[in-house]
Structure formats: C-alpha cells, structure tokens
Amino acid sequence: MVCPNCGTTNDDNAWKCVQCQTVLQQAPPSVAGGPPVVVPNYLWQSIVCTVCCCMPMGIPAIVYAAQVNSKVLQGDIAGARHSSKNARMWCWIAFGFGLAVQVIWAVFNFFLLMSPGHLRRW
C-alpha cells in the first residue's frame, strides 16, 4: 500500500504509514489507543472437540467462540474475553467428557473380551 501523503510503500495490512504516520485504513480495535487487542477465540478447538469428543458439550463452545471476534470489533473487549473464557471452558469439558467415555468404553470391552464365557468360544 502506497501512502497518499508521502509516497512511501507500506505493507498491505498496515494501518499507518511507517514514514509519516498518516492513517491509511481503519485502525484495529485497541484499548486506549494502545496496540491491537488479540483475544483467542478457540473456534477450531471447539469444532474439533464437537466432532471428535462430545457434540452436546461442544456446541456451546462453538457458540461462545463465534461471539469473540464480533465483540472485539464492536469494542466490547471485556465481553470478548468472557466469551473466550467460556469457549475454552466448554472445549475442556467436551474433551474431558469424550475422553472419559472412551476410557470407560475401552475398559468395558477389555473385561468383556476377558470374560470366561468369551474365552471358551475360541
């Protein structure tokens, strides 16, 4: 991106000119004019936990994760952090529940295979 004021070439995603500090495009959301705020949204983790671990507990994770970016763009940083925290919490709940169910299933099948009635059939 070329600065219209001084003609300096800047990165395409730059929001200020590196030479003259002219605003090139809308600045990213920030707190009190500081650096841009980055709030993790945990969206891909939510989707993986929903598909692979536990769908009923992964859906709230996806819902909260989808709210994070829109809240940051609206300037609601506290709300975005709260949604991020909830998305992370539901990801862990879905992962833990799915893992527990898989372990219980594996133990049940192990004891089923080792039962005396099953071994006589061989």
DOSE-394606 format. One record per atom (N, C-alpha, C): residue number from 1; residue in three letters; atom name; x, y, z. Coordinates in nm, 4 decimals. Last residue first. Layout:
<atoms>
- num,residu,atome,u,v,w
- NUM,Ala,CA,X,Y,Z
...
</atoms>
This chain:
<atoms>
- num,residu,atome,u,v,w
- 122,Trp,N,-1.3372,-6.9643,2.1804
- 122,Trp,CA,-1.2210,-6.9749,2.0923
- 122,Trp,C,-1.1798,-7.1174,2.0882
- 121,Arg,N,-1.5315,-6.9740,2.3735
- 121,Arg,CA,-1.5741,-6.9804,2.2330
- 121,Arg,C,-1.4565,-6.9974,2.1381
- 120,Arg,N,-1.4084,-6.9298,2.6129
- 120,Arg,CA,-1.4434,-7.0680,2.5783
- 120,Arg,C,-1.4826,-7.0815,2.4309
- 119,Leu,N,-1.3898,-6.6498,2.6337
- 119,Leu,CA,-1.2681,-6.7259,2.6044
- 119,Leu,C,-1.2983,-6.8706,2.5642
- 118,His,N,-1.6468,-6.5734,2.7039
- 118,His,CA,-1.5935,-6.5312,2.5748
- 118,His,C,-1.4719,-6.6151,2.5370
- 117,Gly,N,-1.6783,-6.6682,2.9596
- 117,Gly,CA,-1.7671,-6.7144,2.8537
- 117,Gly,C,-1.7145,-6.6814,2.7158
- 116,Pro,N,-1.4866,-6.5234,3.1113
- 116,Pro,CA,-1.4710,-6.6673,3.0872
- 116,Pro,C,-1.5593,-6.7176,2.9738
- 115,Ser,N,-1.3754,-6.2103,2.9702
- 115,Ser,CA,-1.4717,-6.2883,3.0482
- 115,Ser,C,-1.4598,-6.4367,3.0138
- 114,Met,N,-1.2182,-6.0523,2.8142
- 114,Met,CA,-1.1509,-6.1403,2.9085
- 114,Met,C,-1.2474,-6.2255,2.9916
- 113,Leu,N,-1.4004,-5.8962,2.6727
- 113,Leu,CA,-1.3164,-5.9911,2.5999
- 113,Leu,C,-1.2498,-6.0921,2.6923
- 112,Leu,N,-1.5039,-5.7466,2.8845
- 112,Leu,CA,-1.5926,-5.8320,2.8067
- 112,Leu,C,-1.5124,-5.9373,2.7305
- 111,Phe,N,-1.2842,-5.6021,2.9663
- 111,Phe,CA,-1.3402,-5.7023,3.0571
- 111,Phe,C,-1.4373,-5.7959,2.9857
- 110,Phe,N,-1.2536,-5.4463,2.7313
- 110,Phe,CA,-1.1453,-5.5315,2.7793
- 110,Phe,C,-1.1998,-5.6415,2.8699
- 109,Asn,N,-1.4959,-5.3066,2.7215
- 109,Asn,CA,-1.4641,-5.4041,2.6170
- 109,Asn,C,-1.3511,-5.4969,2.6577
- 108,Phe,N,-1.4636,-5.1461,2.9534
- 108,Phe,CA,-1.5766,-5.2379,2.9412
- 108,Phe,C,-1.5478,-5.3464,2.8373
- 107,Val,N,-1.2388,-4.9976,2.8792
- 107,Val,CA,-1.2330,-5.0866,2.9954
- 107,Val,C,-1.3452,-5.1897,2.9882
- 106,Ala,N,-1.3436,-4.8548,2.6588
- 106,Ala,CA,-1.2295,-4.9443,2.6409
- 106,Ala,C,-1.2185,-5.0433,2.7570
- 105,Trp,N,-1.5491,-4.7058,2.7820
- 105,Trp,CA,-1.5815,-4.7999,2.6743
- 105,Trp,C,-1.4693,-4.9022,2.6552
- 104,Ile,N,-1.3970,-4.5479,2.9556
- 104,Ile,CA,-1.4970,-4.6410,3.0100
- 104,Ile,C,-1.5325,-4.7465,2.9061
- 103,Val,N,-1.2524,-4.4023,2.7624
- 103,Val,CA,-1.1821,-4.4876,2.8578
- 103,Val,C,-1.2777,-4.5908,2.9169
- 102,Gln,N,-1.4605,-4.2638,2.6309
- 102,Gln,CA,-1.3753,-4.3568,2.5558
- 102,Gln,C,-1.3003,-4.4517,2.6490
- 101,Val,N,-1.5605,-4.1068,2.8415
- 101,Val,CA,-1.6474,-4.2056,2.7775
- 101,Val,C,-1.5645,-4.3077,2.7007
- 100,Ala,N,-1.3354,-3.9437,2.8915
- 100,Ala,CA,-1.3872,-4.0334,2.9952
- 100,Ala,C,-1.4750,-4.1420,2.9345
- 99,Leu,N,-1.3171,-3.8026,2.6488
- 99,Leu,CA,-1.2086,-3.8905,2.6906
- 99,Leu,C,-1.2563,-3.9909,2.7955
- 98,Gly,N,-1.5586,-3.6583,2.6585
- 98,Gly,CA,-1.5332,-3.7527,2.5494
- 98,Gly,C,-1.4233,-3.8511,2.5845
- 97,Phe,N,-1.5085,-3.5028,2.8878
- 97,Phe,CA,-1.6220,-3.5955,2.8842
- 97,Phe,C,-1.6016,-3.7009,2.7758
- 96,Gly,N,-1.2821,-3.3553,2.8036
- 96,Gly,CA,-1.2773,-3.4430,2.9204
- 96,Gly,C,-1.3895,-3.5452,2.9212
- 95,Phe,N,-1.3860,-3.2150,2.5804
- 95,Phe,CA,-1.2713,-3.3037,2.5663
- 95,Phe,C,-1.2659,-3.4039,2.6821
- 94,Ala,N,-1.5924,-3.0678,2.6999
- 94,Ala,CA,-1.6231,-3.1625,2.5925
- 94,Ala,C,-1.5095,-3.2624,2.5749
- 93,Ile,N,-1.4387,-2.9149,2.8816
- 93,Ile,CA,-1.5455,-3.0031,2.9301
- 93,Ile,C,-1.5778,-3.1089,2.8256
- 92,Trp,N,-1.2716,-2.7740,2.7070
- 92,Trp,CA,-1.2139,-2.8684,2.8018
- 92,Trp,C,-1.3186,-2.9641,2.8571
- 91,Cys,N,-1.4666,-2.6220,2.5735
- 91,Cys,CA,-1.3775,-2.7117,2.4989
- 91,Cys,C,-1.3191,-2.8169,2.5918
- 90,Trp,N,-1.5742,-2.4744,2.7818
- 90,Trp,CA,-1.6584,-2.5763,2.7193
- 90,Trp,C,-1.5760,-2.6705,2.6323
- 89,Met,N,-1.3485,-2.3068,2.8350
- 89,Met,CA,-1.4026,-2.3947,2.9378
- 89,Met,C,-1.4854,-2.5071,2.8761
- 88,Arg,N,-1.3215,-2.1662,2.5930
- 88,Arg,CA,-1.2141,-2.2533,2.6391
- 88,Arg,C,-1.2646,-2.3535,2.7429
- 87,Ala,N,-1.5642,-2.0271,2.5973
- 87,Ala,CA,-1.5355,-2.1194,2.4871
- 87,Ala,C,-1.4263,-2.2174,2.5281
- 86,Asn,N,-1.5300,-1.8690,2.8277
- 86,Asn,CA,-1.6358,-1.9705,2.8237
- 86,Asn,C,-1.6122,-2.0723,2.7127
- 85,Lys,N,-1.3176,-1.7058,2.7414
- 85,Lys,CA,-1.3010,-1.7909,2.8605
- 85,Lys,C,-1.4056,-1.9021,2.8613
- 84,Ser,N,-1.4408,-1.5774,2.5274
- 84,Ser,CA,-1.3228,-1.6601,2.5040
- 84,Ser,C,-1.3011,-1.7571,2.6197
- 83,Ser,N,-1.6397,-1.4344,2.6624
- 83,Ser,CA,-1.6793,-1.5375,2.5657
- 83,Ser,C,-1.5630,-1.6312,2.5356
- 82,His,N,-1.4672,-1.2643,2.8096
- 82,His,CA,-1.5607,-1.3540,2.8788
- 82,His,C,-1.6055,-1.4669,2.7860
- 81,Arg,N,-1.3417,-1.1246,2.6049
- 81,Arg,CA,-1.2617,-1.2086,2.6945
- 81,Arg,C,-1.3491,-1.3076,2.7706
- 80,Ala,N,-1.5647,-0.9937,2.5003
- 80,Ala,CA,-1.4895,-1.0863,2.4165
- 80,Ala,C,-1.4039,-1.1794,2.5018
- 79,Gly,N,-1.6370,-0.8307,2.7157
- 79,Gly,CA,-1.7301,-0.9330,2.6691
- 79,Gly,C,-1.6609,-1.0373,2.5830
- 78,Ala,N,-1.4103,-0.6656,2.7195
- 78,Ala,CA,-1.4438,-0.7469,2.8373
- 78,Ala,C,-1.5390,-0.8600,2.7987
- 77,Ile,N,-1.4306,-0.5430,2.4690
- 77,Ile,CA,-1.3162,-0.6286,2.4980
- 77,Ile,C,-1.3457,-0.7190,2.6178
- 76,Asp,N,-1.6168,-0.4301,2.2573
- 76,Asp,CA,-1.6515,-0.4918,2.3853
- 76,Asp,C,-1.5438,-0.5937,2.4219
- 75,Gly,N,-1.5780,-0.3388,2.0038
- 75,Gly,CA,-1.5102,-0.2682,2.1114
- 75,Gly,C,-1.5408,-0.3230,2.2491
- 74,Gln,N,-1.6696,-0.4768,1.7921
- 74,Gln,CA,-1.7619,-0.3785,1.8490
- 74,Gln,C,-1.6972,-0.2976,1.9608
- 73,Leu,N,-1.4588,-0.6514,1.7551
- 73,Leu,CA,-1.4823,-0.5475,1.6543
- 73,Leu,C,-1.5784,-0.4404,1.7027
- 72,Val,N,-1.4974,-0.8147,1.9789
- 72,Val,CA,-1.3751,-0.7354,1.9680
- 72,Val,C,-1.3959,-0.6216,1.8689
- 71,Lys,N,-1.7405,-0.9340,1.9115
- 71,Lys,CA,-1.7338,-0.8465,2.0292
- 71,Lys,C,-1.6080,-0.7605,2.0279
- 70,Ser,N,-1.6667,-1.0838,1.6902
- 70,Ser,CA,-1.7630,-0.9747,1.6722
- 70,Ser,C,-1.7619,-0.8803,1.7923
- 69,Asn,N,-1.4863,-1.2676,1.8073
- 69,Asn,CA,-1.4389,-1.1695,1.7084
- 69,Asn,C,-1.5366,-1.0545,1.6901
- 68,Val,N,-1.6605,-1.4145,1.9933
- 68,Val,CA,-1.5406,-1.3412,2.0341
- 68,Val,C,-1.5025,-1.2329,1.9339
- 67,Gln,N,-1.8695,-1.5745,1.9091
- 67,Gln,CA,-1.9010,-1.4406,1.9600
- 67,Gln,C,-1.7767,-1.3543,1.9805
- 66,Ala,N,-1.7720,-1.8228,1.8476
- 66,Ala,CA,-1.8183,-1.7392,1.7367
- 66,Ala,C,-1.8479,-1.5960,1.7813
- 65,Ala,N,-1.7269,-1.9282,2.0989
- 65,Ala,CA,-1.6123,-1.8954,2.0140
- 65,Ala,C,-1.6521,-1.8033,1.8992
- 64,Tyr,N,-1.9891,-1.9768,2.1872
- 64,Tyr,CA,-1.9073,-1.8748,2.2542
- 64,Tyr,C,-1.7886,-1.8327,2.1685
- 63,Val,N,-2.0557,-2.1790,1.9991
- 63,Val,CA,-2.1359,-2.0569,2.0102
- 63,Val,C,-2.0543,-1.9453,2.0759
- 62,Ile,N,-1.8655,-2.3774,2.0503
- 62,Ile,CA,-1.8696,-2.3124,1.9187
- 62,Ile,C,-1.9460,-2.1811,1.9261
- 61,Ala,N,-1.9387,-2.4437,2.3130
- 61,Ala,CA,-1.8041,-2.3932,2.2853
- 61,Ala,C,-1.8002,-2.3207,2.1514
- 60,Pro,N,-2.1961,-2.5484,2.2819
- 60,Pro,CA,-2.1788,-2.4190,2.3493
- 60,Pro,C,-2.0400,-2.3592,2.3265
- 59,Ile,N,-2.1110,-2.7874,2.1347
- 59,Ile,CA,-2.1926,-2.6829,2.0711
- 59,Ile,C,-2.1843,-2.5503,2.1463
- 58,Gly,N,-1.9840,-2.9655,2.2996
- 58,Gly,CA,-1.9024,-2.8868,2.2086
- 58,Gly,C,-1.9790,-2.7736,2.1431
- 57,Met,N,-2.1717,-3.1076,2.4336
- 57,Met,CA,-2.0921,-3.0125,2.5108
- 57,Met,C,-2.0005,-2.9280,2.4234
- 56,Pro,N,-2.2877,-3.2653,2.2309
- 56,Pro,CA,-2.3717,-3.1775,2.3127
- 56,Pro,C,-2.2933,-3.0742,2.3926
- 55,Met,N,-2.0485,-3.3988,2.1154
- 55,Met,CA,-2.1255,-3.2980,2.0438
- 55,Met,C,-2.2109,-3.2093,2.1357
- 54,Cys,N,-1.7402,-3.4758,2.2078
- 54,Cys,CA,-1.8747,-3.4752,2.2644
- 54,Cys,C,-1.9556,-3.3627,2.2018
- 53,Cys,N,-1.5141,-3.5435,2.0143
- 53,Cys,CA,-1.5272,-3.5790,2.1556
- 53,Cys,C,-1.6724,-3.5884,2.2008
- 52,Cys,N,-1.5097,-3.4683,1.7420
- 52,Cys,CA,-1.4369,-3.5866,1.7875
- 52,Cys,C,-1.4688,-3.6309,1.9297
- 51,Val,N,-1.6757,-3.2413,1.7052
- 51,Val,CA,-1.6795,-3.3526,1.6109
- 51,Val,C,-1.6201,-3.4796,1.6710
- 50,Thr,N,-1.6146,-3.0781,1.9262
- 50,Thr,CA,-1.7534,-3.1126,1.8954
- 50,Thr,C,-1.7599,-3.2356,1.8059
- 49,Cys,N,-1.3385,-3.0513,1.9114
- 49,Cys,CA,-1.3984,-3.1159,2.0295
- 49,Cys,C,-1.5427,-3.1567,2.0027
- 48,Val,N,-1.3217,-2.9141,1.6654
- 48,Val,CA,-1.2600,-3.0458,1.6809
- 48,Val,C,-1.3201,-3.1199,1.8004
- 47,Ile,N,-1.4570,-2.6761,1.7305
- 47,Ile,CA,-1.5080,-2.7623,1.6242
- 47,Ile,C,-1.4512,-2.9032,1.6374
- 46,Ser,N,-1.2925,-2.5734,1.9310
- 46,Ser,CA,-1.4328,-2.6041,1.9594
- 46,Ser,C,-1.4904,-2.6990,1.8561
- 45,Gln,N,-1.0581,-2.5284,1.7929
- 45,Gln,CA,-1.0580,-2.6259,1.9009
- 45,Gln,C,-1.2008,-2.6687,1.9348
- 44,Trp,N,-1.1399,-2.3276,1.6211
- 44,Trp,CA,-1.1031,-2.4573,1.5632
- 44,Trp,C,-1.0984,-2.5653,1.6707
- 43,Leu,N,-1.2012,-2.1235,1.8145
- 43,Leu,CA,-1.3020,-2.1776,1.7229
- 43,Leu,C,-1.2620,-2.3139,1.6683
- 42,Tyr,N,-1.0711,-1.9689,2.0089
- 42,Tyr,CA,-1.0827,-2.1145,2.0283
- 42,Tyr,C,-1.1843,-2.1785,1.9338
- 41,Asn,N,-1.0086,-1.6972,2.0118
- 41,Asn,CA,-1.1494,-1.7359,2.0025
- 41,Asn,C,-1.1731,-1.8850,2.0178
- 40,Pro,N,-0.8056,-1.4716,2.1983
- 40,Pro,CA,-0.8200,-1.6008,2.1309
- 40,Pro,C,-0.9650,-1.6447,2.1272
- 39,Val,N,-0.7740,-1.1395,2.1237
- 39,Val,CA,-0.8426,-1.2290,2.2168
- 39,Val,C,-0.8599,-1.3618,2.1441
- 38,Val,N,-0.5776,-0.8709,2.0982
- 38,Val,CA,-0.5933,-1.0043,2.0420
- 38,Val,C,-0.6537,-1.0922,2.1502
- 37,Val,N,-0.5862,-0.5331,2.0256
- 37,Val,CA,-0.6224,-0.6350,2.1230
- 37,Val,C,-0.6434,-0.7674,2.0506
- 36,Pro,N,-0.3142,-0.3312,1.9120
- 36,Pro,CA,-0.4386,-0.4036,1.8864
- 36,Pro,C,-0.4611,-0.5143,1.9893
- 35,Pro,N,-0.1724,-0.0963,2.1528
- 35,Pro,CA,-0.1622,-0.1952,2.0453
- 35,Pro,C,-0.2938,-0.2700,2.0267
- 34,Gly,N,-0.3753,0.1881,2.2467
- 34,Gly,CA,-0.2567,0.1038,2.2541
- 34,Gly,C,-0.2516,0.0075,2.1373
- 33,Gly,N,-0.6049,0.3358,2.2725
- 33,Gly,CA,-0.5104,0.3748,2.1693
- 33,Gly,C,-0.3822,0.2940,2.1685
- 32,Ala,N,-0.7538,0.1989,2.4705
- 32,Ala,CA,-0.6945,0.3296,2.4995
- 32,Ala,C,-0.5849,0.3669,2.3998
- 31,Val,N,-0.7243,-0.0950,2.3076
- 31,Val,CA,-0.7646,-0.0389,2.4355
- 31,Val,C,-0.6860,0.0892,2.4570
- 30,Ser,N,-0.8430,-0.1420,1.9735
- 30,Ser,CA,-0.7406,-0.1412,2.0762
- 30,Ser,C,-0.7980,-0.0829,2.2038
- 29,Pro,N,-0.9110,-0.2630,1.6476
- 29,Pro,CA,-0.9579,-0.2277,1.7813
- 29,Pro,C,-0.8442,-0.2357,1.8824
- 28,Pro,N,-0.7073,-0.1207,1.3824
- 28,Pro,CA,-0.7688,-0.2331,1.4513
- 28,Pro,C,-0.8143,-0.1917,1.5911
- 27,Ala,N,-0.7963,0.1707,1.1928
- 27,Ala,CA,-0.7097,0.1020,1.2882
- 27,Ala,C,-0.7819,-0.0169,1.3500
- 26,Gln,N,-0.8662,0.1991,0.8522
- 26,Gln,CA,-0.9181,0.1984,0.9877
- 26,Gln,C,-0.8283,0.1157,1.0781
- 25,Gln,N,-0.5748,0.3169,0.6726
- 25,Gln,CA,-0.7029,0.2475,0.6811
- 25,Gln,C,-0.7452,0.2463,0.8267
- 24,Leu,N,-0.3754,0.5067,0.7017
- 24,Leu,CA,-0.4015,0.4503,0.5701
- 24,Leu,C,-0.5364,0.3781,0.5643
- 23,Val,N,-0.2748,0.7952,0.8596
- 23,Val,CA,-0.3653,0.6817,0.8707
- 23,Val,C,-0.4025,0.6348,0.7308
- 22,Thr,N,0.0698,0.8763,0.8625
- 22,Thr,CA,-0.0626,0.9061,0.8088
- 22,Thr,C,-0.1484,0.7804,0.8178
- 21,Gln,N,0.3355,0.8517,0.9417
- 21,Gln,CA,0.2295,0.8153,1.0375
- 21,Gln,C,0.0893,0.8573,0.9923
- 20,Cys,N,0.5442,0.8747,0.7651
- 20,Cys,CA,0.4815,0.9990,0.8114
- 20,Cys,C,0.3661,0.9771,0.9093
- 19,Gln,N,0.6525,0.6029,0.7506
- 19,Gln,CA,0.7338,0.7231,0.7374
- 19,Gln,C,0.6691,0.8446,0.8035
- 18,Val,N,0.4634,0.4079,0.7719
- 18,Val,CA,0.5823,0.3948,0.8558
- 18,Val,C,0.6677,0.5213,0.8531
- 17,Cys,N,0.1190,0.4831,0.8008
- 17,Cys,CA,0.2404,0.4918,0.7201
- 17,Cys,C,0.3619,0.4848,0.8128
- 16,Lys,N,-0.1059,0.2488,0.9444
- 16,Lys,CA,-0.0397,0.3786,0.9481
- 16,Lys,C,0.0846,0.3714,0.8610
- 15,Trp,N,-0.1881,-0.0015,0.8929
- 15,Trp,CA,-0.2949,0.0964,0.9096
- 15,Trp,C,-0.2407,0.2366,0.9264
- 14,Ala,N,-0.0923,-0.2645,0.6745
- 14,Ala,CA,-0.0539,-0.1534,0.7623
- 14,Ala,C,-0.1681,-0.0539,0.7730
- 13,Asn,N,-0.1338,-0.4665,0.4973
- 13,Asn,CA,-0.2200,-0.4638,0.6138
- 13,Asn,C,-0.1828,-0.3545,0.7130
- 12,Asp,N,0.0590,-0.4247,0.3013
- 12,Asp,CA,-0.0818,-0.4167,0.2630
- 12,Asp,C,-0.1741,-0.4094,0.3836
- 11,Asp,N,0.3280,-0.2078,0.4078
- 11,Asp,CA,0.2642,-0.3385,0.3988
- 11,Asp,C,0.1170,-0.3214,0.3636
- 10,Asn,N,0.4159,0.0784,0.1991
- 10,Asn,CA,0.3893,0.0126,0.3275
- 10,Asn,C,0.3337,-0.1260,0.3025
- 9,Thr,N,0.6104,0.3168,0.0399
- 9,Thr,CA,0.5450,0.1872,0.0262
- 9,Thr,C,0.5354,0.1212,0.1634
- 8,Thr,N,0.5451,0.6669,0.0428
- 8,Thr,CA,0.6206,0.5531,0.0953
- 8,Thr,C,0.5411,0.4247,0.0766
- 7,Gly,N,0.4129,0.8985,-0.0261
- 7,Gly,CA,0.4503,0.8066,-0.1321
- 7,Gly,C,0.5318,0.6861,-0.0871
- 6,Cys,N,0.3039,1.0793,0.1527
- 6,Cys,CA,0.4475,1.0891,0.1260
- 6,Cys,C,0.4969,0.9934,0.0175
- 5,Asn,N,0.0164,1.0504,0.1212
- 5,Asn,CA,0.0766,1.1736,0.1698
- 5,Asn,C,0.2237,1.1863,0.1285
- 4,Pro,N,-0.0656,0.7997,0.0475
- 4,Pro,CA,-0.1050,0.9108,-0.0388
- 4,Pro,C,-0.0372,1.0423,0.0000
- 3,Cys,N,0.1501,0.5222,0.0541
- 3,Cys,CA,0.0953,0.6330,0.1323
- 3,Cys,C,0.0577,0.7481,0.0386
- 2,Val,N,0.0639,0.2160,-0.0887
- 2,Val,CA,0.1436,0.3381,-0.1014
- 2,Val,C,0.0741,0.4505,-0.0259
- 1,Met,N,0.0859,-0.1167,0.0000
- 1,Met,CA,0.0000,0.0000,0.0000
- 1,Met,C,0.0911,0.1236,0.0000
</atoms>
